[in-house]
Amino acid sequence: MSVITTINPKYESERTLIESLPEHFGEGEVVYAGRNEIRRFVWKGTVVVAKRFKRLGFIRKIVYTYFRTNKALRSYSNAMEIIHRGMRTPEPVAYINVKSHGLIKDLYYLSLETKAKDIKSELIDKKQYDEKLLNAYAKFVAELHERGILHRDLNPTNVLYESDGNGGYTFMLIDTNRMTFYGGPVPKAECMENLTLFWWLTPVYRAVLNSYAAERGWTKADIDEAIHVKEVHDARWIRRKKFTAHFKRHSKQ
């Protein structure tokens, strides 16, 4: 068994502690247990959150060992790039790759804990959304795109917010393993497709789109095109879900 790590230089002094995490992962406080598992650790007064990714099947072990960058390393590298570009994400601490017989066995991504809340709780779950927060969120997404950052899972649980202490808000991205970075602003077509991930085509979605469009200087024609992209996206998603449900029903017969 071997342990490969990439550690944020700020935490290099804790290398021994970080590299021992796979042995002691079960001792951490459970934050989430599902497809992936997230546990909380307190190290010398610093709260670290460790995510262990779902274990890979044999074929995927080969693919991610030799041919593709794995999710944990992408999470770490992308988080560092987000910070490099002047945006926020929970501070990355380390990436850990545990190998057995030359193949990936377990993957971990470590970051500092944040108390920020996801925007879904305020913009979608409540009957009356917070207009100030909505406009701040739209401005945040516009800034991401202007800085060439495309989060390919930009759903409302992957954007966290907190008060900035001056009556405004700050935002950060989580689940950073699926990202694309551009040398300049994200192309408009990609921006429109990215916005579809926020929510269904509801009044709150239209409000986000209008606020975003104002930030980017989009025309009414641009907004109409973005609405069409959203309609196509939602219809495609519904068809895919219906097909999956139909396939599952017939596979059980």
SVG drawing of the C-alpha trace seen along z (x, -y; Angstrom):
<svg xmlns="http://www.w3.org/2000/svg" viewBox="-44 -48 51 58">
<polyline fill="none" stroke="black" stroke-width="0.4" points="0.0,0.0 1.3,-3.5 0.1,-7.0 0.5,-9.8 -0.2,-13.3 -0.3,-16.8 -0.3,-19.3 -1.0,-23.0 2.4,-24.6 0.7,-26.4 0.1,-23.0 3.4,-21.3 4.4,-21.3 1.4,-18.9 2.5,-16.4 2.8,-13.5 -0.7,-14.2 -2.2,-14.6 -0.7,-11.4 -2.0,-9.4 -5.6,-10.5 -6.6,-7.3 -5.7,-5.2 -7.8,-7.4 -10.6,-8.5 -13.2,-6.4 -12.4,-8.5 -13.7,-11.7 -17.2,-13.2 -19.6,-12.2 -20.8,-15.2 -22.3,-13.3 -22.6,-9.6 -23.8,-8.7 -22.2,-8.1 -19.1,-9.9 -18.4,-10.2 -17.4,-13.5 -15.9,-13.6 -14.8,-16.5 -11.5,-16.6 -10.0,-19.1 -6.2,-19.3 -4.4,-21.7 -7.4,-24.0 -8.0,-24.0 -11.1,-22.3 -10.5,-20.2 -13.1,-18.5 -12.1,-15.4 -14.1,-13.9 -13.5,-10.3 -14.8,-9.6 -16.8,-6.5 -14.6,-3.6 -14.0,-2.7 -14.8,0.5 -11.9,2.4 -12.2,0.9 -12.5,-2.7 -9.5,-2.0 -7.4,-1.3 -8.9,-4.3 -8.2,-6.8 -4.8,-5.3 -3.4,-5.5 -5.6,-7.6 -7.7,-10.2 -7.2,-12.7 -9.2,-11.5 -11.9,-13.5 -10.0,-14.2 -6.9,-15.6 -9.3,-17.6 -11.0,-19.0 -7.7,-20.1 -6.2,-21.5 -9.4,-23.3 -9.8,-24.8 -6.3,-26.2 -7.0,-27.7 -10.3,-29.3 -8.3,-31.0 -5.6,-32.0 -8.2,-33.7 -9.4,-35.8 -12.6,-33.9 -13.4,-31.9 -13.7,-28.2 -13.0,-26.5 -9.2,-26.6 -7.7,-23.4 -5.4,-21.5 -4.5,-18.4 -5.2,-15.6 -4.6,-12.0 -4.4,-8.9 -4.0,-5.6 -2.9,-2.8 -2.9,0.9 -1.2,3.3 -0.4,0.3 -4.1,-0.8 -6.1,-3.5 -7.8,-2.2 -9.1,-5.3 -9.2,-9.0 -9.5,-12.0 -9.8,-15.7 -9.2,-17.9 -10.2,-21.5 -10.8,-23.9 -14.3,-23.9 -16.7,-26.8 -19.9,-27.8 -21.3,-29.4 -24.8,-28.2 -25.9,-27.1 -28.1,-29.6 -30.8,-27.0 -32.0,-27.5 -32.7,-31.2 -33.4,-31.6 -35.4,-28.4 -36.7,-26.8 -38.5,-29.9 -41.7,-31.2 -40.4,-34.7 -36.7,-34.8 -34.3,-37.4 -34.0,-39.9 -30.7,-41.4 -29.1,-38.0 -30.4,-37.0 -28.8,-40.0 -25.6,-39.5 -25.6,-35.8 -26.2,-36.8 -23.3,-39.3 -21.1,-36.5 -21.8,-34.1 -21.2,-36.9 -17.8,-37.5 -17.0,-33.8 -17.7,-33.8 -15.8,-37.0 -12.8,-35.5 -13.0,-32.4 -14.3,-30.0 -17.0,-27.5 -18.3,-25.3 -20.0,-22.4 -22.2,-21.5 -23.4,-25.0 -26.5,-23.9 -27.7,-25.9 -26.2,-23.5 -22.7,-24.0 -22.7,-27.8 -22.3,-28.9 -22.9,-32.4 -22.3,-34.4 -22.5,-38.0 -19.5,-40.2 -20.1,-42.3 -21.0,-45.4 -24.6,-44.5 -23.5,-42.5 -22.6,-38.9 -19.6,-36.8 -19.9,-33.5 -17.8,-30.4 -17.8,-27.3 -17.8,-23.7 -17.7,-20.3 -15.0,-21.6 -14.0,-18.4 -15.9,-19.4 -14.5,-22.7 -13.3,-24.3 -11.0,-27.3 -10.7,-29.7 -7.9,-32.1 -10.5,-34.9 -14.2,-35.2 -16.3,-32.0 -18.0,-32.0 -21.6,-33.3 -23.1,-29.9 -21.3,-28.2 -22.6,-30.8 -26.2,-30.3 -25.9,-26.5 -24.2,-27.0 -27.1,-29.2 -29.5,-26.4 -28.2,-24.4 -29.5,-26.9 -33.1,-25.7 -36.2,-25.1 -37.6,-27.8 -39.5,-29.5 -39.8,-33.2 -36.7,-33.0 -34.7,-31.6 -35.9,-34.4 -35.0,-36.9 -31.4,-35.5 -31.1,-35.5 -32.3,-39.1 -29.9,-40.3 -27.0,-38.3 -27.8,-39.7 -27.7,-43.3 -24.2,-42.6 -22.9,-41.2 -24.6,-43.8 -26.7,-41.3 -29.5,-42.4 -33.1,-41.3 -32.3,-39.0 -29.6,-37.4 -32.1,-36.9 -34.6,-35.3 -31.9,-33.0 -30.9,-32.0 -34.6,-31.2 -34.7,-29.0 -31.5,-27.2 -33.1,-26.7 -36.3,-25.2 -34.3,-22.8 -32.2,-21.8 -35.2,-21.1 -37.0,-19.2 -33.9,-17.1 -33.6,-16.4 -37.2,-15.3 -36.9,-12.9 -33.7,-11.4 -35.4,-10.9 -38.4,-9.3 -36.2,-7.0 -34.2,-6.0 -37.4,-5.3 -38.9,-3.3 -35.7,-1.3 -35.6,-0.5 -39.2,0.7 -38.7,3.0 -35.4,4.3 -37.1,5.5 -39.8,7.5"/>
</svg>
